[in-house]
Amino acid sequence: MPDADPSADAQVPPTTDDVLRMQHPGYARRVNPDEPTPDETATDESGRPARGRLLASEVHPLDVDGVRTVSVGILVWTVALLGLLPFASRLRGAGMDWWLWTCVTGIVLGLVGLAYCRYRRDRMAQDSQGQQPRPAQRPERRG
């Protein structure tokens, strides 16, 4: 039986990267930085010309409203204050009682930030439901 002669017209099956590139426009995976890009105008995240193929993934924010983040910050400042309170007299003697006040300030500012983030979260929820926020009403002047 004669050996099969591969013709120049034979189709090569696409690789996984080729399939992903066809299904997801803009898909690129960095394989070899010295390999020229298929699209010479492609750029990376910083806007510089891309070298090689790039893999771009969709990244979602972890905490949209910030309430959890600010709450953790308040908790950290509270733990720091509670950890320093047993040493308050030593800190005052060394002139470093500002450490305690830094923790207190962090807690107070965190509470202000928490109130703002909750307000903002409620406004975003109200906006997403299609409700228009009520404008602030000015008191009528009587004269």
JOTA-V581260 format. One record per residue. N is the residue number from 1. SS is DSSP state (A for helix, B for strand, O for the rest). OMEGA is omega in radians with two decimals (NA if undefined). Layout:
N;SS;OMEGA + N;SS;OMEGA
This chain:
1;O;-3.08 + 2;O;3.09 + 3;O;3.12 + 4;O;3.13 + 5;O;3.14 + 6;O;-3.14 + 7;O;-3.13 + 8;O;-3.11 + 9;O;-3.08 + 10;O;3.14 + 11;O;3.07 + 12;O;-3.14 + 13;O;-3.11 + 14;O;3.08 + 15;O;3.12 + 16;A;3.11 + 17;A;3.12 + 18;A;3.14 + 19;A;3.12 + 20;A;3.12 + 21;A;3.13 + 22;A;-3.09 + 23;A;-3.08 + 24;O;3.11 + 25;O;-3.12 + 26;O;3.11 + 27;O;3.04 + 28;O;-3.14 + 29;O;-3.12 + 30;O;-3.14 + 31;O;-3.10 + 32;O;-3.09 + 33;O;3.14 + 34;O;-3.14 + 35;O;-3.13 + 36;O;-3.14 + 37;O;3.08 + 38;O;3.12 + 39;O;-3.06 + 40;O;-3.14 + 41;O;-3.12 + 42;O;3.12 + 43;B;3.07 + 44;O;-3.05 + 45;O;-3.10 + 46;O;3.13 + 47;O;3.11 + 48;O;3.10 + 49;B;-3.10 + 50;O;3.04 + 51;O;-3.07 + 52;O;3.11 + 53;O;-3.07 + 54;O;3.05 + 55;O;3.13 + 56;O;3.12 + 57;O;3.13 + 58;O;-3.10 + 59;O;3.13 + 60;O;3.11 + 61;O;-3.12 + 62;O;-3.07 + 63;O;-3.02 + 64;O;-3.02 + 65;O;3.05 + 66;O;-3.10 + 67;A;-3.13 + 68;A;-3.12 + 69;A;-3.14 + 70;A;3.11 + 71;A;3.10 + 72;A;3.10 + 73;A;3.10 + 74;A;3.13 + 75;A;3.14 + 76;A;3.12 + 77;A;3.13 + 78;A;3.10 + 79;A;3.12 + 80;A;3.12 + 81;A;3.13 + 82;A;3.10 + 83;A;-3.13 + 84;A;-3.08 + 85;A;3.10 + 86;O;-3.12 + 87;O;-3.05 + 88;A;-3.11 + 89;A;3.09 + 90;A;3.13 + 91;A;3.11 + 92;A;-3.14 + 93;A;3.14 + 94;O;-3.13 + 95;O;-3.11 + 96;O;3.12 + 97;O;3.06 + 98;A;3.06 + 99;A;3.11 + 100;A;-3.13 + 101;A;3.07 + 102;A;3.11 + 103;A;3.13 + 104;A;3.12 + 105;A;3.10 + 106;A;3.12 + 107;A;-3.11 + 108;A;3.12 + 109;A;3.07 + 110;A;3.10 + 111;A;3.06 + 112;A;3.11 + 113;A;3.11 + 114;A;3.10 + 115;A;3.12 + 116;A;-3.11 + 117;A;3.08 + 118;A;3.09 + 119;A;-3.14 + 120;A;3.11 + 121;A;3.13 + 122;A;3.10 + 123;A;3.11 + 124;A;3.11 + 125;A;3.12 + 126;A;3.13 + 127;A;-3.12 + 128;A;3.09 + 129;O;3.09 + 130;O;3.12 + 131;O;3.10 + 132;O;3.10 + 133;O;3.13 + 134;O;3.07 + 135;O;3.11 + 136;O;-3.12 + 137;O;3.11 + 138;O;3.10 + 139;O;-3.13 + 140;O;3.11 + 141;O;3.07 + 142;O;-3.07 + 143;O;NA
